[in-house]
C-alpha cells in the first residue's frame, strides 16, 4: 500500500516532512500526498463540472498517527483510499462571426 512505502494505504500521512525528503531522495517527486479534497478543489477551481464521484473507503492509520502537516484532514479524506471521478470542462461560448 501507499506505493510500497508503508503497511497502511494512508501511511504516507504519518511520515514527517524531513523523512519524506529522505525517502524521496533525488527524485523530483515520489507520490502525490494530497488528499481527495485538494484534488476536488483544484478541479473546481479549473472550471470542471463534477458529474459523478464514486469513493472507496478503507481503514488505515488512525488520526493520532498523522503528522502535524496532515492533522487537518477530514474524516472523509482520512478514509478515502480511492476515487473515480467523471468531470467535464464546459465548452467555451461560441464566438459570433464579425
N, C-alpha and C positions, 0 to 999 in steps of 0.2 A: 504494500500500500504506500501511498504518498511517494510514488516513483521509487520504491525500494529503500527509502531513506529511514522510515520509521515503521514500527509494527502496526500502528493505527493509521487509518486512512487520512486523518486530520492531524497527525502527529507533527507535521511541519510547523504548526502554530505553537508548539511547545519548545521550539528551538530558538534560542536567543539570537539577536542580530549579529553579535561577533562570531558565534558558532556557525551561523548561516553563511557568513562571509568566508569562513574557513572551508566549509563544506562545498561552497560554490567554486572555490579555487579561482583559476584564471578564466573560467567560462564566463561569457558575457551575461548569462542567466542560467538558472537551474530549472526551477518550475515557477510558475506564477502563483504566489501565495495569497493573492487577493481573494476574498470571499465572494460568493454569488451576488450579494447585494452591490458590490462595487462594479461587477460586470454589467449588471442590470442598469445601474445608474449611468454607466458610460454609453450603453445602447440608447437609452432615453435621451441623454444629452446630445447624441449624434443624430437625433431625429427619427430613430427607428420606432415603428409601431409594433408593440409586442402582441402577437396574435395568439400564441399558445405557449404554455410553460408546463413541463412535467418535471417534478423534482423527485429524487430518490433520497430517502432518509436512512441514516445508519448511525449506530452508536460509535463513539470514538473516544478521544481523550475527554476528560472532564473539564469543566470551566476552570477549576482550580489549577489545572496543568498549563493553562495558557500563559504565554509570556506577556509582559507589560504591553507590548505593541498590539496584541490581539485581544486584550481583555474586554474591549468594547463590542466584540462580536455578539450579534443577536443569537437567540436560541435557534432561529431559522438557519442562520449561516453555520453555526456550530454543528448542526446535524445534517446539513445538506451535502451529501457526498457526490452527487452528480445532477446535472440539469440538462434537459433537452429544451431548446428554445426555438420557436419559429417566429421570425420577425421580418418586417419589411420596411424599407425606406420608401416613404411616399414619393410618388412621381412628382417631378418638378412641374409647375404650372406651364401650360403651353404658351409660347410667346406669340403675340399676334404679328402677322407679316406686315411690315411697313412699306 
